[in-house]
Amino acid sequence: MECSLYIHFPFCVRKCLYCDFNSLAGSPVTPEEYVMALVREMELRAATLTAPVTAPTLYLGGGTPSLMPPELVKRVIDGARKWYGLLSDAEVTIEANPGTVDRQKLAGYRAAGVNRLSLGVQSLDDAMLVRLGRVNSARQAVEAVVAARDAGFANLGIDLIHGLPGQTVVMWRDDLERVVALSPGHISAYGLSVEEGTPFHALASAGQLDLPDEEAAVEMLELTTDLLREAGYEQYEISNFARPGLRSRHNQVYWRRGEYLGFGAGAHSFLREGRWGRRWHNPDYPAAYLQALTEGLPPEEEPTTLGRHDAMAEFMFLGLRLLEGIDRSRFREEFGVRVDEAYGAEVASLTVSGLLELAGDRLRLTRTGLRLANQVFQAFI
């Protein structure tokens, strides 16, 4: 079976003020101990699979996986080749934060088998970076892009965030234009989400987070789409833009309900076991994750066997993230009913509201629907 792989490295230099990912500052274990555990988990999980696996993509995320030295990254990639048939032309991505990489380290990643770099820039405004709790400067971000190219990374992505505290449309335009000038192959532009449990949420609850108003937020979204398209980037997902041939293959696995296995603290997995699939995740805390591995079985928390309704809902709200939308014929093949039989009222209402449209046999978000995507997704949950 074809199954993508995700590796989670939860450790950071410092946790950003907006971040609700499974990450923590510092590490209770050494990188060597953690990677030994990762490789052990890969071996244990492989022993439970009933069919041979080939992996078309491998993604090292975090946290800050670029804190790992290249030799440890190589050990993980070697494990993926040994137990999961990592393909010779697989997309192998590592996330990196500016300030944690230089040309030598990046060249080491290339030699280890990494061929795609996702650089967490977020902003090129130094004052904004301080406000976000980032540990790097804008100059370091630009230097990281130069170092990546010098190290041989032809496939480079940059992540940005808009809708930040105190950010204006003019400031966001400046960020976009400066990133376009760096000419990465891929740009992810995410709207800030203020999540419970983060310092930003506490500030917002106290009325101390100066977020852009709704009009400015909409203008930022429209500007993102127009400016990046004019610069030659194709929008293929709500928040993702790419040069031809440089879409994230790994992330498309998620949006298309492909199978993937996650390794490391807090990593999530999905396999098409049973009729509609099964999901689970690993213990979030590294200590609990390592302890679980001592029992000789791959760690697994909250295993969920999906029912037909859950699987149909996932098909809709994940697939609609892609600008191509969902294939109605594929929906019928997979679930035995037509989309209009399963969600006729919802689709009709959203179409009349101008949020969904038909394009041949595909159902997709309109431009307005892209902006109000969460409202659309709620209709299918």
C-alpha positions in Angstrom: 0.0 0.0 0.0 1.1 3.6 -0.5 1.4 5.5 2.8 3.1 8.8 3.5 5.1 9.4 6.6 5.2 12.3 9.1 7.9 12.7 11.8 7.2 15.1 14.7 10.1 16.8 16.5 8.4 18.8 19.2 11.3 20.8 20.6 11.9 24.6 20.1 14.3 27.3 21.2 11.3 29.2 22.5 7.6 28.7 22.0 6.0 31.5 19.9 3.1 33.5 21.5 0.5 32.3 19.0 1.6 28.7 18.7 -0.8 25.9 19.8 1.1 23.1 18.1 2.5 20.2 20.2 5.8 21.9 21.0 7.8 22.9 24.0 10.9 25.0 24.7 14.0 23.0 25.5 14.0 19.2 25.7 13.8 16.7 28.5 15.8 14.2 26.4 18.8 14.6 24.0 18.2 14.6 20.3 20.0 11.3 20.1 17.6 9.7 22.6 14.6 11.1 20.8 15.7 9.9 17.4 16.5 6.4 18.8 12.9 6.4 20.0 11.6 7.5 16.6 13.4 4.8 14.8 12.2 2.2 17.4 8.6 3.3 16.8 9.1 3.0 13.1 10.3 -0.6 13.5 7.5 -1.5 15.9 4.7 0.0 13.7 6.1 -1.7 10.6 5.7 -5.1 12.3 2.0 -4.5 12.8 1.2 -3.8 9.1 -0.4 -6.5 7.0 0.8 -5.3 3.6 4.1 -4.0 2.2 4.4 -0.2 2.2 5.8 2.3 -0.2 6.1 5.9 1.0 5.8 8.7 -1.7 6.4 11.5 0.9 8.2 12.1 4.2 7.7 15.2 6.2 9.7 16.3 9.3 7.6 18.8 11.2 7.5 20.4 14.6 8.4 22.1 16.8 11.7 22.9 15.1 13.1 19.9 13.4 16.0 22.0 12.1 17.4 21.8 15.6 18.4 18.3 14.7 21.9 17.7 13.2 22.0 16.2 9.7 23.3 12.9 10.9 20.2 12.3 13.1 17.9 13.4 10.2 19.7 10.8 8.0 19.0 8.1 10.6 15.3 8.8 10.4 15.3 8.8 6.6 17.3 5.6 6.5 14.6 4.1 8.8 11.9 5.2 6.4 13.8 3.5 3.5 14.3 0.3 5.5 10.8 -0.2 6.9 8.5 1.8 4.7 10.0 1.6 1.2 10.6 5.3 0.9 10.7 5.8 -2.9 13.8 7.1 -4.7 11.8 10.0 -6.0 9.9 10.7 -2.7 9.3 14.3 -1.6 11.3 14.6 1.6 10.6 17.9 3.5 12.0 19.4 6.6 10.6 22.4 8.4 13.2 25.0 9.5 13.2 28.2 11.4 15.6 31.0 10.4 18.5 31.3 12.9 18.7 27.5 13.3 20.2 26.7 9.9 23.3 27.7 7.9 24.7 26.6 4.6 26.7 23.7 6.2 23.7 22.3 8.1 21.4 22.6 5.0 24.0 20.9 2.8 24.0 18.1 5.4 20.3 17.8 5.1 20.5 17.6 1.3 23.2 14.9 1.7 20.9 13.0 4.1 18.1 12.8 1.5 16.0 15.9 2.2 15.0 17.6 -1.0 12.4 20.2 0.1 12.7 22.9 2.7 9.8 24.6 4.4 11.0 27.8 6.0 8.9 29.4 8.8 9.5 33.1 8.1 6.0 34.3 9.3 7.0 38.0 8.8 9.8 40.1 7.5 9.0 42.9 9.9 11.5 42.9 12.8 9.1 44.6 15.2 6.3 42.1 14.3 8.7 39.2 14.8 9.4 40.5 18.4 5.6 40.8 19.0 5.1 37.2 17.9 7.8 35.9 20.2 10.0 34.8 17.4 13.7 34.3 18.1 15.0 35.3 14.6 15.3 38.5 12.7 14.1 39.4 9.1 17.7 39.4 8.1 18.2 35.9 9.3 15.2 34.8 7.3 16.7 36.2 4.1 20.1 34.7 4.9 18.4 31.3 5.4 16.9 31.5 1.9 20.3 32.3 0.4 21.9 29.5 2.4 19.2 27.0 1.2 19.9 27.9 -2.4 23.6 27.6 -1.9 23.1 24.2 -0.3 21.2 22.9 -3.4 17.6 23.3 -2.4 15.6 23.9 -5.6 12.3 23.2 -3.8 11.9 25.9 -1.2 8.7 27.0 0.6 8.1 30.0 2.8 5.4 30.2 5.5 3.8 33.6 6.3 1.0 34.7 8.6 -1.4 37.6 8.1 -4.0 39.2 10.4 -1.3 39.8 13.0 -1.6 42.2 16.0 -1.0 45.7 14.8 -0.6 44.6 11.2 -2.0 46.9 8.4 -2.8 46.0 4.8 0.2 48.0 3.8 2.5 46.0 6.1 1.1 42.8 4.8 1.7 43.9 1.2 5.3 44.7 2.1 5.8 41.2 3.5 4.3 39.6 0.4 6.4 41.7 -2.0 9.6 41.0 -0.1 8.9 37.3 -0.1 8.0 37.2 -3.8 11.3 39.0 -4.4 13.1 36.0 -2.8 11.3 33.8 -5.4 10.5 30.6 -3.4 8.8 27.8 -5.2 6.0 27.7 -2.7 4.3 30.2 -0.4 1.9 29.4 2.4 -0.1 32.4 3.7 -2.1 31.6 6.8 -4.5 33.8 8.6 -3.7 34.1 12.3 -5.8 31.8 14.5 -6.0 32.8 18.1 -6.2 29.5 19.9 -7.1 28.7 23.5 -4.2 28.1 25.8 -1.8 30.4 24.0 -0.5 33.8 25.3 -2.3 35.5 22.4 -5.6 34.0 23.6 -5.0 35.4 27.1 -4.2 38.8 25.7 -7.3 38.7 23.4 -9.5 37.7 26.3 -8.2 40.7 28.2 -8.9 43.0 25.3 -5.1 43.6 24.8 -4.6 42.1 21.4 -4.9 44.7 18.6 -6.1 42.5 15.7 -7.0 43.9 12.3 -10.8 44.6 11.9 -12.9 42.4 9.6 -12.6 44.8 6.6 -8.8 44.8 6.8 -8.7 41.0 7.3 -10.8 40.5 4.1 -8.6 43.0 2.2 -5.5 41.0 3.3 -7.0 37.8 1.9 -7.9 39.4 -1.4 -4.5 41.0 -1.7 -2.8 37.7 -1.0 -4.6 35.9 -3.8 -4.2 38.8 -6.4 -0.6 39.6 -5.7 0.6 36.0 -5.7 -1.3 35.1 -8.8 0.2 38.1 -10.6 3.6 37.0 -9.5 3.1 33.6 -11.1 2.0 31.5 -8.2 -1.0 29.1 -8.6 -3.3 29.0 -5.7 -4.2 25.3 -5.2 -5.5 25.3 -1.7 -7.1 27.9 0.6 -3.7 29.1 2.0 -1.2 27.6 -0.4 0.4 28.9 -3.6 3.0 27.3 -5.8 5.1 27.6 -8.9 4.2 25.0 -11.5 5.3 21.5 -10.3 6.1 22.6 -6.8 2.9 22.0 -4.9 3.3 20.2 -1.5 2.8 16.6 -2.4 2.7 15.6 1.3 0.0 18.0 2.3 -2.2 16.9 -0.6 -2.2 13.4 1.0 -4.1 14.9 3.9 -6.6 16.8 1.8 -7.3 13.8 -0.3 -7.8 11.4 2.6 -4.7 9.5 1.7 -3.0 7.1 4.2 -0.2 8.4 6.4 1.6 7.2 9.5 2.9 9.7 12.1 5.9 9.1 14.4 7.0 11.0 17.4 5.3 12.7 20.3 1.8 13.8 19.4 2.0 12.6 15.8 -1.3 11.6 14.1 -2.0 8.7 11.8 -4.7 7.6 9.4 -5.0 4.2 7.7 -7.9 2.8 5.6 -8.4 0.0 8.0 -11.9 -1.3 8.2 -14.5 0.1 5.8 -14.0 3.8 6.4 -10.6 4.2 8.0 -9.0 4.5 11.5 -7.3 7.4 13.2 -5.1 7.7 16.3 -2.3 9.8 17.7 0.7 9.3 19.9 1.1 10.7 23.5 1.7 14.4 23.3 4.5 14.7 25.9 7.9 13.4 25.0 8.3 11.6 28.3 5.0 9.8 28.0 5.9 8.9 24.4 9.2 7.4 25.3 7.7 5.6 28.2 5.0 4.0 26.0 7.7 2.6 23.7 9.3 0.7 26.6 6.2 -1.6 26.5 7.3 -3.0 23.1 4.3 -1.8 21.1 3.9 1.3 19.0 2.2 4.0 21.2 -1.4 4.8 20.4 -4.0 7.1 22.0 -7.6 7.7 21.2 -7.9 5.3 18.3 -11.1 6.1 16.4 -12.7 3.8 13.8 -14.6 6.1 11.4 -18.2 5.5 10.5 -19.6 6.2 7.0 -21.0 9.6 8.0 -17.6 10.7 9.5 -15.8 9.5 6.4 -18.2 11.4 4.1 -17.8 14.6 6.1 -14.0 14.3 6.0 -14.2 13.8 2.2 -16.2 17.0 1.9 -14.4 19.4 4.2 -10.9 18.2 3.5 -11.4 18.0 -0.3 -13.0 21.4 -0.5 -9.8 23.0 0.8 -8.4 22.3 -2.6 -9.3 24.9 -5.3 -10.1 22.0 -7.6 -12.8 20.9 -5.1 -14.2 17.4 -4.7 -14.8 14.9 -7.5 -18.5 13.9 -7.2 -18.0 10.7 -9.1 -15.3 9.6 -6.7 -17.6 10.4 -3.8 -20.3 8.1 -5.3 -17.7 5.3 -5.9 -16.4 5.5 -2.4 -19.7 5.9 -0.5 -22.4 4.4 -2.8 -24.5 7.6 -2.8 -24.4 10.9 -4.8 -23.3 14.1 -3.1 -26.7 15.6 -3.6 -28.3 12.5 -1.9 -26.0 12.8 1.1 -25.8 16.6 1.3 -28.5 18.0 -1.0 -29.9 20.6 1.3 -26.4 21.8 2.4 -25.0 22.1 -1.1 -28.1 23.8 -2.4 -28.0 26.4 0.4 -24.3 27.1 0.0 -24.6 27.3 -3.7 -27.5 29.9 -3.5 -25.4 31.8 -1.0 -22.6 32.0 -3.5 -20.1 29.9 -1.5 -20.1 26.8 -3.6 -20.2 26.2 -7.4 -20.3 23.3 -9.8 -17.6 23.0 -12.4 -18.3 19.9 -14.5 -18.4 17.0 -12.1 -16.5 18.9 -9.4 -17.9 20.9 -6.5 -15.7 23.7 -5.3 -15.5 26.8 -3.3 -16.1 30.1 -5.0 -13.8 33.0 -4.3 -16.2 34.2 -1.6 -16.3 30.6 -0.3 -12.5 30.6 0.0 -12.8 33.5 2.4 -15.7 31.9 4.4 -14.4 28.4 4.1 -14.9 27.5 7.8 -18.6 28.5 7.5 -18.8 26.1 4.5 -17.1 23.2 6.3 -19.4 23.5 9.3 -22.3 22.5 7.1 -20.8 19.1 6.6 -19.7 18.3 10.2 
